[in-house]
Amino acid sequence: MTETYSGADDTLLEPLEELAWFAFENADALCDPSIGCRDYHRFWSMVRLLDMDGRLPRGLDFFAENLAPLKNSEGRVRVLLAGAADTGLPALIGAAVRQSGGTPSLLLVDRCLTTVTLNRRFAEISGMDFTVCQGQLDAIDADSVDAVVTHNVMGFNSDADRAAILKSAAKTLRPGGRLLSIEFLAETRPPRKPDQTALLQTGFEERLRQRGMDEDVVLALSAAAGAYWSTDLSKGAYPESRLRAHLDAAGLHLCDLSYRGDSERASPRTQPGVAKGRTHAYIVAERRI
């Protein structure tokens, strides 16, 4: 079984092979057809497992640095995660809190039963204080958390829903608590072209054969990969000006916003290799009152 560990300590975080195959085999039954996320959630963990050496999402040092000041007298940091693709984000935030010298206490809210089921399994075995809830962020009974984290979720929401997410985050945070986000902000967000999807799929298929996998498994995974990279759940571009307006409306003070590129492949949605031209916004906002 492939297992991934945090860079912060020797604590086992994800039994990724088990979880990836579970999602692959069960997303069809668990994902809500009205959301349209089946192909996305079915294969996200599988790409991490087979094509990214189990790599965690981007931002470990960013989160560790900004979570460190939020520890209470006992070193505990209570973090609300507003959505996740799989167990990678909780693993990342758990590692970041530990890297900062703290003890993580996590609450994940997601509307998809595939993500919820994966993370409930993860919560059972990770040893972290970790609660998983299915539903909308504004319907969850939580308050006075130290931080709210969003990680590439705004693109899957409409402009009104983006505003609602940040408003709910502000209500959930304690005074002095922080919103910590990594999001793709842009004036435009063109969809992936079919030839780009075909290139991704062909390369993935070749790498599976190099692993010596049976041809029937290669073809089944390749078909799922093509569906995954073809799926576009984006609700449109998210300009920085709209983010700033949403933060102001939510009563959150923007402390820092910087753009950073990736030094290595940081997402299953992208091609192998160093990202070219695409940068993400690293956002720190605070509830002041």
C-alpha positions, 0 to 999 in steps of 0.5 A: 500500500502506498502511504504518504507522510507529512514533511513535519514528522513521522505521523502517518497521514494518508493511506492513499492507495486505499483511498484512491481505489475507494474513490475510483470504485465508489464515486459513481454511487456517492457523488450527487449527479446534480453537482456533476463531480463524479469524474472529478472526485473519482480520479483526483486521488488516483492521479496523486497516487499514480502520477505525483508520488502522493504529493500534498497540495501546494502551500505547506510553508505558507500555512505553517507560517500563518497558522503558527500565531493562532495557537492557543495556550495549549498549542491547539489550532482549530481550523475549518476547511471549506471544501476539499478534493480528497484527503490531501488538504486535511493532510496538508493542514495537519502537517502545517500545524505540526510544522508550526509546533502546534496540535491540529483540530480540524473541521471539514465541511463539504457537500459531496459524499465521496469527499466526506466518506474518504475523510471520515476514513482518514479521520479514523486512522490519522490520529488527528482531532478531525471532524467531517460534516456533509453540507453547506458552509453556512449551515454548519454550527461552528464558531470561534475557529482560529482559521478558515482555509479555502484551497482552489474552491472558489472557481467551482462557485458562482460569484454570489456563492463566493461572497457567501463562503467568505461571509460564512467564514467571517461569522465562523472566525473568532476575533483575530482569526484568519482566513487563509486561502490559495486561489486562482484569481484571473480576469479570464479562465478559458477551458482546457482544449480537447487536444490538451486533454488528449495530450494529458491522457496519452502521457498518463497512459504511457506512464502506466505502461511503464509501471508494468500494469496490465493492459486492461487496467491501463485502459480503464484508468486511461478512460477515467483520466480522459473523463477527469481532465475533460470535466470542467466544473468552473463557474467562471473567472474570479478577478482580484477585484471581486475577491477584494469586494467580497472580503470587504462585504464580509468584514474581513481585513485583507492583510496580505495577497501575493502571487506565487508560481509552482516549482513542481507539479502541484495539482492533478489538474495540470501537466507534469513538470513545472507550471508555466505562467500560471500563478496562484494568489496566497491570501491572508485576511483577518477578522478584526472585531 
